[in-house]
Amino acid sequence: MGSRDAPAAPDTTGIHTNRSDPTTVFTGEYRHTVDDKGRVAVPSKFRAQLDEGAVVSRWLENCLAIHTRTGWEALAAKVAGLPITDAGSRLFQRFIFAGAFEAGLDRQGRVVIPGYLRQEAGLDEEAVIVGARDHAEIWAPARWDAYRRALDDPDELARAISGLGI
């Protein structure tokens, strides 16, 4: 079973995809296979944003994140500004940085996910890659489907975002 990533249409949204541009936005949902070497195809729509490298890390809700180099550096700077005396700060720092690795895309636009991260994220033969504004996320299909179903309840979604000022 191969990639089901449709060819990207020309960008008519006005959203810049230059990785050094802070308006870089990852959008969409894509399903790809994970091969026996742990490689997963990055959606073609995301590849140009990752031309200068990427960092893959653990992320919240038991998924993985693919960060642009600029996005990773911005996150690292934010974390560096957190108080080292705060236990939550230290926990987040260890959670994000201990499992992170620099990743490059191969000629087929795939990234290798190490076994320990595939295991933590519950990845087996398939992965769902979703855009999450400033990064992409890699989910196990069952976990993503359950999470996505919760988003389909308009009342629950309204409660979740009520304090965000949206």
C-alpha positions in Angstrom: 0.0 0.0 0.0 1.6 3.3 -1.0 1.2 7.0 -0.4 -2.3 8.5 -0.9 -0.9 12.0 -1.1 -2.6 13.8 -4.0 -0.4 16.1 -6.0 -0.4 19.6 -4.6 -2.3 22.2 -6.5 -0.6 25.5 -7.1 -0.7 27.7 -4.1 -3.3 30.3 -4.5 -3.9 30.9 -0.8 -1.3 33.6 -0.4 0.3 31.6 2.4 4.1 31.7 2.1 5.9 28.4 2.2 9.5 29.7 2.7 10.7 28.0 5.8 12.3 31.1 7.2 9.0 33.0 6.9 7.0 33.0 10.1 3.8 32.7 8.1 4.6 29.2 7.1 1.5 27.1 7.7 1.0 23.3 7.7 -2.5 22.3 6.8 -4.4 19.1 5.7 -4.6 15.5 6.7 -2.8 12.7 4.8 -2.5 9.0 5.3 0.8 7.2 4.4 2.3 3.8 4.9 5.2 3.2 7.3 7.6 0.8 5.7 9.7 -1.9 7.4 12.6 0.5 7.8 10.4 3.0 9.7 10.2 5.4 6.7 7.1 7.5 6.2 6.4 9.8 3.3 6.1 13.5 4.2 3.1 15.0 2.2 4.4 16.7 -0.9 2.7 19.9 0.3 5.0 20.0 3.3 8.3 19.1 1.7 9.3 22.6 0.5 8.9 23.9 4.0 11.4 21.3 5.2 14.0 21.8 2.6 16.6 23.0 5.1 16.0 20.2 7.5 13.5 19.2 10.1 13.4 18.1 13.7 11.1 15.3 14.7 10.1 15.1 18.4 7.6 13.6 20.8 4.5 15.8 21.0 1.4 16.2 23.1 -1.5 13.7 22.9 0.8 10.8 22.1 1.8 11.9 18.6 5.0 13.1 17.0 5.8 16.5 15.6 7.8 17.5 12.6 9.2 21.0 13.1 10.9 23.2 10.5 14.4 24.3 11.5 13.1 27.8 12.3 10.2 26.5 14.2 12.4 24.2 16.3 14.8 27.1 17.1 11.9 29.3 18.1 10.5 26.5 20.4 14.0 26.0 21.9 14.3 29.7 22.6 10.9 29.7 24.4 11.9 26.7 26.5 15.3 28.3 27.3 13.3 31.2 28.7 11.4 29.0 31.1 12.5 29.0 34.8 14.7 26.0 35.5 13.4 26.0 39.1 9.9 25.1 37.8 9.3 21.3 37.8 6.8 21.6 34.9 9.4 23.5 32.8 12.0 20.8 33.4 9.5 18.0 32.6 8.5 19.7 29.3 12.1 20.3 28.4 13.1 16.6 28.9 9.9 15.4 27.2 10.6 17.4 24.0 14.4 17.4 23.7 15.3 13.9 25.0 13.5 12.1 22.1 14.1 14.7 19.4 16.3 14.1 16.3 17.3 16.1 13.3 15.8 14.5 10.2 16.4 15.0 6.5 14.1 13.9 3.8 15.3 11.3 1.3 14.9 11.6 -2.5 11.4 10.1 -2.2 10.4 12.7 0.5 10.4 10.2 3.3 11.7 10.6 6.9 13.0 7.8 9.0 11.2 7.6 12.4 13.4 5.7 15.0 11.8 2.6 16.5 11.5 4.1 20.0 9.4 7.0 18.7 7.3 4.7 16.5 6.6 2.6 19.5 5.7 5.6 21.7 3.4 7.0 19.0 1.8 3.6 18.3 2.9 3.7 14.7 2.7 0.4 12.9 2.0 0.0 9.2 0.3 3.3 8.6 0.5 6.9 9.8 -1.7 10.0 9.6 0.2 13.2 9.0 -1.8 16.4 9.9 -1.0 20.0 9.6 -1.0 21.9 12.9 -0.2 25.5 11.8 3.5 25.8 12.6 4.4 22.1 12.5 3.0 18.8 11.2 2.0 15.9 13.5 2.4 12.2 12.9 -0.4 10.1 14.5 -1.2 6.4 14.7 -4.4 6.1 12.7 -6.6 4.7 15.6 -5.4 7.5 17.9 -6.1 10.2 15.3 -9.5 8.8 14.4 -10.5 8.8 18.1 -9.2 12.4 18.6 -10.8 13.5 15.4 -14.2 12.1 16.4 -14.1 14.3 19.6 -13.6 17.3 17.3 -16.8 16.5 15.4 -18.9 17.3 18.5 -19.7 21.0 18.1 -20.6 21.4 21.8 -17.4 19.8 23.0 -15.3 21.9 20.5 -17.0 25.0 21.7 -16.2 24.2 25.3 -12.6 23.4 24.5 -12.0 26.8 22.7 -14.3 29.0 24.8 -11.4 30.7 26.7 -9.2 31.2 23.7 -10.8 34.4 22.4 -11.5 32.9 19.0 
